[in-house]
Amino acid sequence: MKIQVAVAGASGYAGGELLRLLSGHPGVSIKTVAGASSAARTLGEVQPHLHSLADMVVQDTSAETLQGHDVVFLALPHGASASLAETLGPEVLVIDAGADFRLESASDWGQYYGGPHAGAWPYGLPELPRTGGERQRDRLRGARRVAVPGCYPTSAVLALAPGFAAGLLEPRDVVVVSASGASGAGRALKPHLLASEVMGSMSPYGVGGGHRHTPEIEQGLSWAAGEPVQVSFTPTLAPMPRGILTTATARLREGVTAGEVRAAWEEAYAGETFVRLLPEGAWPATSSVVGSNHVLMQLAVDERAGRVVVTAVVDNLTKGTAGAAVQAMNLALGLDETSGLPETGLAP
């Protein structure tokens, strides 16, 4: 028997990517697709690239629609998942691709999102090394509720976590700058995301610690370090449809050598399918991960400044959202972790 799946938010970019991946998953049957503005339309009208699912009719996003499934994916705006999740029984695997259950701190939620804090679910970043030798993967096996990480935190946390887990980095003066494709802002029509505004131009936003992913990045790095980590995060909008390039830098502890730094990252990701430290001298490009579930990274030690500099790339819609959701489902249900996930990107 195949796993019966529902996807809410099926007309958005994240929902569409989820359906693309799930349609190729050998153990999954997509039973229901749900959306708000697209209800009663066929999926072929709103996601014309999903040819094998084109005749499915989009249902209302309601508790009734989502009943009777083994797995429910929620690809909804922040604040919309919590009430729906409450209506689903504990036997159902619920995977939230939104922000509602990512943050452990109620005060951080209130400051960056507002409204009541719904609590925190196991965080769906399996490769994250935590202090003491644990992997976040261990907390996902058998879970029935999973919070998918944000796309920026996926790249930023994985970029620096090995150094914090190994005790090589100072927890203050951590700086992360990321460039993201326009799909990271969602599919709603917005004047500043028109092609004529984005093409040939880059612009910052959420400057000065105002972006909502800031506390999530700090949370993930703090889990790796075993102590609070403070981050200055600046996102930028890049003239491309999808992809993230993150440059993350942190101060090295006294006496740490370049060899120790390289060894820590190599050891952290040596057995990981989807996270790869490139050979020395090779630097990642966003075009190398488009459509795949991979994170590619490279690092350098700036000896004059006493800092490590890590550049990481990720497809914000695949490993940054939908791929992470499918990977979490596989782990939670005891399936092959890589099932249904593309290891090969698209070119050109």
SULZIMO-V844361 format. One line per field, one symbol per residue. ss: DSSP state (H for helix, E for strand, - for the rest). phi: phi as a letter, one per 40 degrees, with the letter a starting at -180 (. if undefined). psi: psi as a letter, one per 20 degrees, with the letter a starting at -180 (. if undefined). A space follows every 50 residues. Layout:
ss=???
phi=???
psi=???
This chain:
ss=--EEEEEE----HHHHHHHHHH-----EEEEEEEE------EHHHH---- HHH---E-EE--HHHH----EEEE------HHHHHH------EEEE---- -----HHHHHHH---------EE-----E-----EHHHH-----EEE--- HHHHHHHHHHHHHHH---E----EEEEEEE-HHHH-----HHH-HHHH-- --EEE--------HHHHHHHHHHHH-----EEEEEEE------EEEEEEE EE-----HHHHHHHHHHHH-----EEE--------HHH------EEEEEE EE----EEEEEEEE---HHHHHHHHHHHHHHH----------------
phi=.cccbbbcgccccccccdcdcccbccbbbccabbacccdgcccccbbccc ccbdcccccccacccccgbcbbcbbbcdgccdcccccbcccccbbccccd bcccccccccccbggccchbbdccbdcccbdggcbcdccbcgcbabbccc ccddcccccbddccccgcbccbgcbbbbbbcccccgcccbdcbcdccccg abacafcggccccdcccccccccccgacbbbbbbcbcbcacahbbbbbba cccdgcbccccdccccccbdbccbbbccddgcbcbcccbdgbccbbaaba bccccgbcbbbbbaccccdcacccccccddcccgcddccgbccbcbac
psi=pqppqqopkiirggghhghgghhjpijqpohppqrfhjpirqhhhhmiim gijhippprqnrhghiqkqhpppomrqqiihghghhipriipopooiaih khphohhgggghhrrqpiaprpplnhiopqqjiqqhhhihpiqjppopqq gghgggghgighhghikiqqirlppppqpqrhiijriqpphijqhhhgpj qqqrrkqkjiqiighhgggghhhhhjrppppopoqqpqmqhqqpopopqq pqqpiprhghgghggghhjhjphipppqqpipqqqhiijpirkqpqrqqq onhhikqqpppqqqohhehiegghggggggghjkrphipjppipaqq.
